[in-house]
Amino acid sequence: MSAHVTSPEPAPAGTADTSRPVLSVRDLRVWYGTPRGPVRAVDSVDFDVRPGETLGLVGESGCGKSTLGRGVLGLAPEGAAVDGEVNFRGTNLVSLSKKQLQELRGPELGLIFQEPMTRLNPLMRISEHFAETLKTHEPGLTKDQVRERALEALRGMGIPPSRYHNYPHEFSGGMRQRIMIALALVLRPAFVVADEPTTALDVLVEAQIIRILADLRRNFDTALVLITHNLGIVAEACDRVAVMYAGRIVEQGDAREVFARPQHPYTQELLRSTISLSTTGLHYIPGAPPDLVEPPTGCRFHPRCPKAMKVCAAVEPPDVLLNSGSTSACWHQAQNIAGAIPPEHATDGREPLALAEEISVADEA
Ligand SMILES: Nc1ncnc2c1ncn2[C@@H]1O[C@H](COP(=O)(O)OP(=O)(O)OP(=O)(O)O)[C@@H](O)[C@H]1O
């Protein structure tokens, strides 16, 4: 697990959420085996989600968001190695067999994918999809009860009862996505991962889905991890946000706080890259995310970080718990903690990286 240190000043009293997390992830790793070596797609990640809470998971393409979402639910593909703890109601999901996980998926754990057409069976009517899902997990339901529950879930998604016996191809893309969500939610799972649920949908459908997800957590206390590229959705729909970079969570905290006062340079750069009405010029983060077979030493963001110091290239920064309640894995916060910088970097660790490199080149000349 990554080191976790606390900033010298204690967090103000009364800011901690006392309700117990429904899901607690500790030191989770999901590595894909490849001929070049393991791709460390998720590499020691910690987070909690509480009942009724929505955690937004953001970061550039390829940083490991989907791998994390699937890894948490025990849905990492064959050949991926999963290690660490995913504590769900007292059970470590990582240690469960496929069969045990299968039993939890649906009634307890839900996943909403981004491509509904690949998940809905084109030969089955929508009514049959609901009957199969409900009968598998709640075999005691009568036919009428199945119909009642299914229509209630569909109504919540704005799909009229008259479409209950239609086939998937008879719906628009946005409707199919809402049907998929209704299918995932008809069992009222305690924890749901929604992986880009609104990608490829128009903004009105997107807004409707976000509203539905908000209703869900209000009505059923469902805890949700929402994976998205859309920072606007996170600002609107999420209580907390976790920012991923190269397989790690570099910053997490209250969504409003992180957006208003981002602490990690990667979060700052990511937010600057977002287009808004007040955008005057396009900003992008120079360079590309690293190769996850051989990630950079120290902080994985250091080769692209405008604020990198010498220590950043050499030593991995610990997670620092800030007064705001956020955590940030950056030497700019960790350097203030007594003893955090290892002695061998104590004298020159705070020098800007580029400057330090120039000096060492000049020394050699
Ligand atoms: N089956 C696989 N085998 C090997 N590497 C994989 C596999 N699936 C994903 N990866 C690699 O793992 C890393 C994380 O991928 P992942 O899809 O989790 O990222 P992501 O943040 O969800 O990306 P996006 O936002 O584009 O969906 C990437 O480097 C990707 O190339």
The ligand as a MOL file (V3000), in Angstrom:
LIG
                    3D

  0  0  0     0  0            999 V3000
M  V30 BEGIN CTAB
M  V30 COUNTS 31 33 0 0 0
M  V30 BEGIN ATOM
M  V30 1 N -6.8050 -6.7910 -21.7800 0
M  V30 2 C -5.7380 -5.9930 -21.6810 0
M  V30 3 N -4.4740 -6.4570 -21.8670 0
M  V30 4 C -3.3990 -5.6550 -21.7470 0
M  V30 5 N -3.4680 -4.3330 -21.4400 0
M  V30 6 C -4.6980 -3.8130 -21.2510 0
M  V30 7 C -5.8970 -4.5920 -21.3600 0
M  V30 8 N -6.9610 -3.7840 -21.1130 0
M  V30 9 C -6.4510 -2.5620 -20.8600 0
M  V30 10 N -5.1100 -2.5680 -20.9430 0
M  V30 11 C -4.1910 -1.4410 -20.6930 0
M  V30 12 O -4.4000 -1.0230 -19.3580 0
M  V30 13 C -4.3140 0.3840 -19.2630 0
M  V30 14 C -5.5640 0.9430 -18.6290 0
M  V30 15 O -6.6590 0.7480 -19.5180 0
M  V30 16 P -8.1680 1.1720 -19.1220 0
M  V30 17 O -9.0510 0.7730 -20.2520 0
M  V30 18 O -8.4660 0.6590 -17.7800 0
M  V30 19 O -8.0110 2.7590 -19.0620 0
M  V30 20 P -9.1640 3.8730 -19.0320 0
M  V30 21 O -8.6530 4.9590 -18.1530 0
M  V30 22 O -10.4600 3.2630 -18.6870 0
M  V30 23 O -9.1690 4.3630 -20.5360 0
M  V30 24 P -10.3990 5.0270 -21.3770 0
M  V30 25 O -10.7220 6.3110 -20.6780 0
M  V30 26 O -9.8090 5.2320 -22.7260 0
M  V30 27 O -11.5340 4.0390 -21.3470 0
M  V30 28 C -4.0170 0.8980 -20.6660 0
M  V30 29 O -2.6200 1.0720 -20.7910 0
M  V30 30 C -4.5100 -0.2230 -21.5430 0
M  V30 31 O -3.7830 -0.2470 -22.7590 0
M  V30 END ATOM
M  V30 BEGIN BOND
M  V30 1 1 1 2
M  V30 2 1 2 3
M  V30 3 2 2 7
M  V30 4 2 3 4
M  V30 5 1 4 5
M  V30 6 2 5 6
M  V30 7 1 6 7
M  V30 8 1 6 10
M  V30 9 1 7 8
M  V30 10 2 8 9
M  V30 11 1 9 10
M  V30 12 1 10 11
M  V30 13 1 11 12
M  V30 14 1 11 30
M  V30 15 1 12 13
M  V30 16 1 13 14
M  V30 17 1 13 28
M  V30 18 1 14 15
M  V30 19 1 15 16
M  V30 20 2 16 17
M  V30 21 1 16 18
M  V30 22 1 16 19
M  V30 23 1 19 20
M  V30 24 2 20 21
M  V30 25 1 20 22
M  V30 26 1 20 23
M  V30 27 1 23 24
M  V30 28 2 24 25
M  V30 29 1 24 26
M  V30 30 1 24 27
M  V30 31 1 28 29
M  V30 32 1 28 30
M  V30 33 1 30 31
M  V30 END BOND
M  V30 END CTAB
M  END
